[in-house]
Amino acid sequence: MASLRYDLVDLRLFICIAEAGNLTRGAGRVSLSVAAASMRLKGLEEALGAPLFIRSSIGVRLTAAGEALLVHARRVFRDLERLHGDMQVFSQGLKGRVRIFANTTAISEILPAALGTFLAANSQVDIELEERLSPEIARAVADGTVDIGILAGNIRTDELEVIPYQKDRLVMAVPLDHPLAARDTIDLAEAVNLSFVSLQRGSAIHGFMENIVAEMGVSLDTRIQVSGFDTMCRLVEVGVGVGILPGSVARRMRQSHAIAVVNLSNDWAVRELQICVRRLDELPGFSRELIRHLVQEKRDVA
């Protein structure tokens, strides 16, 4: 072990395989053939003297040694990214890649405009943006899978630095001729007997509402699950059911769809969005600049 030299390509490959849970997909992320990736992985395991993955017909999973290496390998690349970012003060322009996990509201309503202006002004910065549930976002930031998380709700963020960001409010969309269309507000408990149009399983709002309904001890009659808010509102306006969505989306959809918007009076309907990072001062300069830009561009959507 004293003479072991770590190859950055091997470490990057290892991280990609661990995150993908699959050798082929992990190899593809670093543009290696499966044969070359397998050889590199075998060499790394032999050098370390311990297996890093348990192989099976459906993929791979980390051994205890692999779990330990993943923590350190991610830290190595975070430090390298920070080094790269800090050295940019001696050159022109920001350069780098930022990985972000965010919830449904942030991705659909808040981030497109803010990220658009940032990317337009910083042509050398690339961003990977994925939608996730808030608990998963917090875990991903804590373990170094992503650089920045944008989440909402009562999520434990004890190990993270948190920056207040936005507010969003969930509302109910109903057809214009629905009995509830004349209401200003409603408690969700009053609507549990209605039929619902929902976002598909796996979306952040779907997961959030599943937790809320479970806490209420009721179940909702979900007639159909759809992939986006536009389809949801089209089905709402023709009477398939009612829908739960962010107020900012509902107000925009109301301009092109025959729907009425009813505020949910429940406390959980108003959610504080937060930006979370492991350590702000550990991020490279371009990531810190992105966060500053997001905060400067913020606008409450509640």
C-alpha positions in Angstrom: 0.0 0.0 0.0 2.9 2.4 0.7 3.9 2.3 -3.0 0.4 2.5 -4.4 -0.2 5.3 -6.9 -3.8 6.3 -7.6 -4.8 6.9 -11.2 -7.4 9.6 -11.6 -9.0 7.8 -14.5 -9.4 4.6 -12.4 -10.9 6.6 -9.5 -13.3 8.4 -11.9 -14.3 5.1 -13.5 -14.8 3.6 -10.0 -17.2 6.5 -9.0 -19.2 6.2 -12.2 -19.6 2.4 -11.8 -20.7 2.9 -8.2 -23.2 5.5 -9.1 -24.6 3.6 -12.1 -24.6 0.3 -10.3 -23.5 -1.2 -13.6 -20.1 -1.8 -15.2 -21.2 -1.1 -18.7 -23.0 2.2 -17.9 -20.1 3.3 -15.7 -17.6 2.6 -18.4 -19.7 4.6 -20.9 -19.7 7.6 -18.7 -15.9 7.8 -19.0 -15.8 6.8 -22.6 -14.1 3.4 -22.0 -14.9 0.1 -23.5 -16.3 -2.5 -21.1 -13.1 -4.6 -21.6 -10.8 -1.7 -20.8 -13.0 -0.7 -17.8 -13.0 -4.2 -16.5 -9.2 -4.4 -16.7 -8.7 -1.1 -15.0 -11.1 -2.1 -12.2 -9.4 -5.4 -11.7 -6.0 -3.6 -11.5 -7.4 -1.2 -8.9 -8.8 -4.0 -6.8 -5.5 -6.0 -7.0 -3.5 -2.9 -6.0 -5.8 -2.3 -3.0 -5.9 -5.9 -2.1 -9.7 -6.0 -1.7 -12.7 -6.4 -3.9 -14.6 -3.2 -4.4 -17.9 -4.6 -5.9 -20.1 -7.6 -5.5 -21.0 -8.7 -9.0 -24.4 -10.2 -9.9 -26.5 -10.7 -13.0 -28.4 -7.4 -12.5 -25.4 -5.2 -11.8 -22.8 -4.5 -9.1 -23.0 -3.2 -5.5 -20.2 -1.9 -3.3 -18.4 -3.9 -0.7 -17.4 -2.4 2.6 -14.0 -1.5 1.0 -15.8 0.0 -2.0 -18.0 2.2 0.3 -14.9 3.5 2.0 -13.1 4.2 -1.3 -16.1 6.0 -2.7 -16.1 8.5 0.2 -12.4 9.3 -0.4 -12.6 9.3 -4.2 -15.4 11.8 -4.2 -13.4 14.0 -1.8 -10.4 13.8 -4.1 -12.5 15.1 -7.1 -14.2 17.8 -5.0 -10.7 19.0 -4.0 -9.5 18.9 -7.6 -12.5 20.8 -8.8 -12.0 23.4 -6.1 -8.3 23.7 -7.1 -9.3 24.1 -10.7 -11.9 26.7 -9.8 -9.6 28.7 -7.5 -6.9 28.9 -10.2 -9.3 30.5 -12.6 -8.8 33.9 -10.9 -5.5 33.9 -12.9 -7.2 33.3 -16.2 -10.2 34.7 -17.9 -13.7 33.4 -17.4 -15.3 30.7 -15.2 -14.7 27.1 -16.3 -16.1 23.9 -14.9 -19.1 21.6 -14.4 -21.7 21.8 -11.6 -24.1 19.0 -10.7 -27.4 20.0 -9.2 -30.4 18.0 -7.8 -33.6 20.0 -7.3 -37.3 19.4 -6.6 -40.1 19.8 -9.1 -41.0 23.4 -8.5 -37.4 24.6 -8.8 -36.8 22.7 -12.0 -40.1 23.7 -13.7 -40.6 27.3 -12.6 -37.5 28.8 -11.0 -34.3 27.5 -12.4 -34.8 27.7 -16.2 -34.7 31.5 -16.3 -31.9 31.9 -13.6 -29.7 29.2 -15.1 -30.3 30.5 -18.6 -28.9 33.9 -17.7 -26.0 32.4 -15.9 -25.0 30.0 -18.7 -25.4 32.8 -21.3 -22.8 34.8 -19.3 -20.5 31.9 -18.5 -20.0 29.9 -21.7 -17.3 27.7 -20.1 -19.5 26.3 -17.3 -21.7 23.2 -17.8 -24.5 22.2 -15.5 -26.0 18.8 -14.9 -29.6 19.2 -13.5 -31.8 16.3 -12.3 -35.1 16.2 -10.5 -35.1 14.3 -7.2 -37.1 14.1 -4.0 -36.0 16.4 -1.2 -34.7 13.6 1.2 -32.7 12.2 -1.7 -31.3 15.6 -2.5 -30.0 16.1 1.0 -28.4 12.7 1.0 -26.7 13.3 -2.4 -25.3 16.6 -1.2 -24.1 15.1 2.1 -22.3 12.2 0.4 -20.8 14.4 -2.4 -22.8 12.9 -5.3 -23.9 16.5 -6.3 -22.5 19.9 -5.6 -25.7 21.8 -5.0 -29.2 20.8 -3.8 -32.4 22.7 -3.9 -35.0 21.2 -1.7 -38.1 21.9 0.3 -39.9 20.6 3.4 -38.8 19.5 6.9 -35.7 17.7 5.7 -32.7 17.1 8.1 -29.8 19.2 6.9 -27.7 19.2 10.1 -24.5 18.3 8.2 -25.0 20.8 5.4 -24.8 24.6 4.9 -28.3 25.9 4.0 -29.1 29.1 2.2 -32.8 30.4 2.2 -33.9 30.6 -1.4 -37.5 30.8 -2.4 -41.1 30.0 -1.3 -43.5 27.9 -3.3 -47.2 27.2 -2.6 -49.1 24.1 -3.7 -52.6 24.8 -5.0 -55.5 22.7 -6.4 -56.5 23.1 -10.1 -60.2 22.3 -10.9 -62.4 22.7 -14.0 -64.1 26.1 -14.4 -67.5 24.5 -13.9 -66.5 22.5 -10.8 -68.3 23.3 -7.5 -65.0 24.2 -5.9 -64.1 26.7 -8.7 -65.7 29.5 -6.6 -63.7 28.7 -3.5 -60.6 30.8 -2.5 -59.1 28.1 -0.3 -59.7 24.5 0.7 -58.2 22.0 3.1 -57.0 18.9 1.4 -59.1 16.8 3.8 -62.2 18.3 2.2 -61.1 16.9 -1.2 -60.1 13.3 -0.4 -63.2 12.0 -2.1 -62.5 13.6 -5.4 -60.7 12.1 -8.3 -57.2 13.3 -9.0 -54.8 13.8 -11.9 -51.3 13.3 -10.6 -47.8 13.6 -11.8 -46.1 10.3 -12.5 -44.5 8.3 -9.8 -40.9 9.4 -9.3 -41.6 13.1 -9.6 -40.8 15.2 -6.5 -44.3 16.5 -6.1 -45.8 13.0 -6.4 -43.5 11.7 -3.7 -44.2 14.7 -1.4 -48.0 14.2 -1.8 -47.7 10.5 -1.1 -46.1 11.3 2.2 -48.7 13.9 3.1 -51.6 11.6 2.3 -50.0 8.8 4.3 -49.6 11.1 7.3 -53.3 12.0 7.0 -54.2 8.3 7.0 -56.2 8.5 3.8 -55.8 7.5 0.1 -56.6 9.5 -3.0 -58.4 8.3 -6.1 -55.8 8.9 -8.7 -57.4 8.2 -12.1 -54.3 8.9 -14.2 -50.6 9.8 -13.8 -49.0 12.1 -16.3 -45.5 13.3 -17.1 -46.0 17.1 -17.0 -48.2 20.0 -15.8 -49.5 20.9 -19.2 -51.0 17.4 -19.6 -52.3 17.5 -16.1 -54.2 20.8 -16.7 -55.6 19.5 -20.0 -57.1 16.6 -18.2 -58.3 18.8 -15.4 -60.1 21.1 -17.7 -62.1 18.3 -19.3 -63.2 17.0 -16.0 -61.0 13.9 -15.5 -60.1 15.0 -12.0 -58.5 17.8 -9.9 -54.7 18.3 -9.7 -52.1 19.5 -7.1 -49.4 21.7 -8.5 -47.3 24.8 -7.7 -49.2 28.0 -7.7 -46.8 29.7 -10.1 -47.4 26.8 -12.6 -51.2 27.0 -12.0 -51.3 30.8 -12.7 -49.4 30.3 -15.9 -51.5 27.4 -17.0 -54.7 29.3 -16.2 -53.9 31.6 -19.1 -54.1 28.8 -21.7 -56.4 26.2 -19.9 -59.9 26.4 -18.6 -59.1 25.8 -15.0 -59.7 27.6 -11.7 -57.0 27.8 -9.0 -57.9 27.1 -5.3 -55.3 27.7 -2.6 -54.7 24.9 -0.2 -55.0 26.1 3.4 -52.8 23.4 4.8 -49.6 24.6 6.5 -47.5 22.1 4.4 -48.8 23.7 1.2 -46.4 26.7 1.6 -42.9 25.3 1.4 -39.5 27.1 1.9 -37.1 26.2 -0.8 -33.5 26.1 0.3 -30.1 25.8 -1.4 -27.9 23.3 0.4 -24.2 22.5 0.1 -21.7 20.5 2.1 -19.4 23.5 2.7 -19.7 26.7 0.7 -16.0 27.5 1.1 -15.1 24.1 -0.3 -16.9 24.7 -3.6 -14.9 25.8 -6.6 -15.3 29.5 -7.6 -17.7 28.8 -10.5 -20.1 26.9 -8.2 -20.0 29.7 -5.6 -20.7 32.2 -8.3 -23.7 30.2 -9.5 -25.2 30.2 -6.0 -24.6 34.0 -5.7 -26.4 34.3 -9.1 -29.4 32.2 -8.0 -29.8 34.1 -4.8 -29.6 37.5 -6.6 -32.2 36.3 -9.2 -34.6 34.8 -6.7 -38.3 35.6 -6.7 -40.9 34.1 -4.4 -43.5 32.0 -6.2 -45.8 31.4 -3.3 
